[in-house]
Amino acid sequence: MPTPIGLAHLQRMRAAGAQVVEVLPAAEYRWAHIPGALNIPLKQLDGASTAQLDRTRDVVVYCHDAL
């Protein structure tokens, strides 16, 4: 279930071992991304593309929206 979190919460989760997945398009990811985040563009997000994630650790999915 998606749960919005703030920056401080994200930092605590990362310190505890959470994985960060950015679903930005590759060009946007290259331009601005969270250091250490894994890029899996939203249109490619599926079982095969997420197989590289450690299923025993929390996952934070991030998408920048400038609107």
Backbone as CSV, one residue per row, in Angstrom:
resi,resn,N_x,N_y,N_z,CA_x,CA_y,CA_z,C_x,C_y,C_z
1,MET,0.838,-1.177,0.000,0.000,0.000,0.000,0.885,1.243,0.000
2,PRO,0.730,2.149,-0.963,1.537,3.364,-1.006,1.291,4.244,0.216
3,THR,2.377,4.786,0.740,2.311,5.704,1.871,3.239,6.876,1.592
4,PRO,2.699,8.084,1.426,3.563,9.237,1.205,4.453,9.473,2.435
5,ILE,5.717,9.824,2.184,6.639,10.118,3.278,7.419,11.374,2.947
6,GLY,7.963,12.010,3.959,8.781,13.202,3.780,10.258,12.841,3.725
7,LEU,11.078,13.849,3.495,12.514,13.653,3.355,13.139,13.041,4.615
8,ALA,12.763,13.536,5.788,13.342,13.009,7.034,13.021,11.525,7.197
9,HIS,11.789,11.144,6.868,11.394,9.732,6.955,12.174,8.897,5.946
10,LEU,12.342,9.415,4.735,13.127,8.711,3.718,14.554,8.492,4.202
11,GLN,15.150,9.506,4.786,16.524,9.373,5.268,16.623,8.296,6.357
12,ARG,15.647,8.238,7.256,15.650,7.199,8.293,15.486,5.814,7.670
13,MET,14.600,5.707,6.690,14.389,4.418,6.028,15.645,3.952,5.304
14,ARG,16.308,4.872,4.613,17.550,4.510,3.910,18.621,4.077,4.895
15,ALA,18.714,4.774,6.018,19.701,4.404,7.039,19.417,3.011,7.590
16,ALA,18.154,2.616,7.574,17.760,1.297,8.061,17.831,0.226,6.966
17,GLY,18.257,0.623,5.740,18.452,-0.358,4.680,17.422,-0.375,3.574
18,ALA,16.509,0.587,3.550,15.494,0.621,2.490,16.139,0.887,1.137
19,GLN,15.542,0.329,0.110,15.972,0.537,-1.270,15.133,1.655,-1.872
20,VAL,15.753,2.506,-2.672,15.022,3.589,-3.328,14.994,3.308,-4.819
21,VAL,13.794,3.291,-5.372,13.604,3.088,-6.807,12.967,4.349,-7.368
22,GLU,13.633,4.947,-8.326,13.068,6.108,-9.007,12.453,5.629,-10.314
23,VAL,11.208,6.004,-10.546,10.507,5.561,-11.754,10.512,6.634,-12.841
24,LEU,11.508,7.502,-12.769,11.668,8.556,-13.763,12.129,7.980,-15.099
25,PRO,11.792,8.625,-16.215,12.378,8.227,-17.488,13.899,8.364,-17.392
26,ALA,14.632,7.564,-18.131,16.094,7.525,-18.033,16.736,8.901,-18.193
27,ALA,16.279,9.706,-19.155,16.869,11.027,-19.374,16.666,11.926,-18.161
28,GLU,15.497,11.892,-17.566,15.221,12.702,-16.378,16.023,12.190,-15.180
29,TYR,16.178,10.879,-15.074,16.977,10.293,-13.994,18.424,10.778,-14.080
30,ARG,18.984,10.816,-15.292,20.360,11.287,-15.463,20.500,12.752,-15.054
31,TRP,19.437,13.533,-15.286,19.462,14.957,-14.989,19.372,15.220,-13.489
32,ALA,18.511,14.496,-12.794,18.325,14.741,-11.355,17.763,13.486,-10.705
33,HIS,18.534,12.914,-9.804,18.055,11.733,-9.099,18.598,11.712,-7.680
34,ILE,18.035,10.877,-6.875,18.506,10.698,-5.501,19.744,9.812,-5.570
35,PRO,20.873,10.273,-5.057,22.092,9.450,-5.098,21.844,8.062,-4.480
36,GLY,22.299,7.045,-5.198,22.147,5.678,-4.727,20.837,5.020,-5.114
37,ALA,19.945,5.784,-5.726,18.656,5.225,-6.137,18.815,4.382,-7.395
38,LEU,17.990,3.386,-7.501,17.939,2.531,-8.683,16.901,3.112,-9.626
39,ASN,17.201,3.164,-10.909,16.242,3.684,-11.883,15.558,2.548,-12.608
40,ILE,14.243,2.481,-12.449,13.403,1.587,-13.242,12.262,2.461,-13.754
41,PRO,12.360,2.933,-15.018,11.311,3.800,-15.547,9.926,3.170,-15.380
42,LEU,8.946,3.989,-15.062,7.596,3.519,-14.774,7.057,2.597,-15.864
43,LYS,7.312,2.923,-17.117,6.804,2.098,-18.218,7.473,0.728,-18.278
44,GLN,8.592,0.549,-17.551,9.297,-0.736,-17.529,9.112,-1.466,-16.197
45,LEU,8.338,-0.889,-15.301,8.160,-1.459,-13.971,7.272,-2.701,-14.052
46,ASP,7.883,-3.853,-13.828,7.144,-5.114,-13.848,7.919,-6.142,-13.034
47,GLY,7.456,-7.358,-13.016,8.102,-8.406,-12.236,9.542,-8.651,-12.641
48,ALA,9.819,-8.593,-13.927,11.188,-8.841,-14.401,12.136,-7.707,-14.006
49,SER,11.675,-6.463,-14.155,12.561,-5.332,-13.857,12.789,-5.158,-12.356
50,THR,11.892,-5.660,-11.540,12.058,-5.538,-10.091,12.693,-6.779,-9.469
51,ALA,13.051,-7.758,-10.275,13.656,-8.986,-9.752,14.980,-8.708,-9.048
52,GLN,15.624,-7.596,-9.399,16.908,-7.262,-8.784,16.767,-6.691,-7.369
53,LEU,15.542,-6.398,-6.948,15.333,-5.851,-5.610,15.409,-6.952,-4.562
54,ASP,15.867,-6.582,-3.386,15.930,-7.492,-2.249,14.559,-7.485,-1.580
55,ARG,13.825,-8.562,-1.701,12.444,-8.624,-1.203,12.350,-8.644,0.325
56,THR,13.484,-8.720,1.009,13.466,-8.695,2.473,13.635,-7.277,3.020
57,ARG,13.872,-6.318,2.120,14.075,-4.920,2.532,12.938,-4.044,2.028
58,ASP,12.642,-2.986,2.775,11.631,-2.025,2.342,12.050,-1.389,1.017
59,VAL,11.056,-0.997,0.236,11.289,-0.322,-1.043,10.540,1.002,-1.029
60,VAL,11.252,2.068,-1.364,10.643,3.383,-1.517,10.660,3.703,-2.996
61,VAL,9.487,4.000,-3.568,9.386,4.341,-4.983,9.160,5.849,-5.075
62,TYR,9.957,6.482,-5.929,9.932,7.937,-6.038,9.751,8.350,-7.488
63,CYS,8.901,9.374,-7.681,8.739,9.985,-8.989,8.593,11.482,-8.777
64,HIS,9.465,12.253,-9.384,9.398,13.708,-9.275,8.263,14.213,-10.145
65,ASP,7.494,15.116,-9.611,6.400,15.733,-10.372,6.516,17.233,-10.177
66,ALA,6.859,17.929,-11.224,7.090,19.367,-11.129,5.808,20.173,-11.195
67,LEU,4.669,19.531,-11.291,3.404,20.282,-11.404,3.027,20.923,-10.102
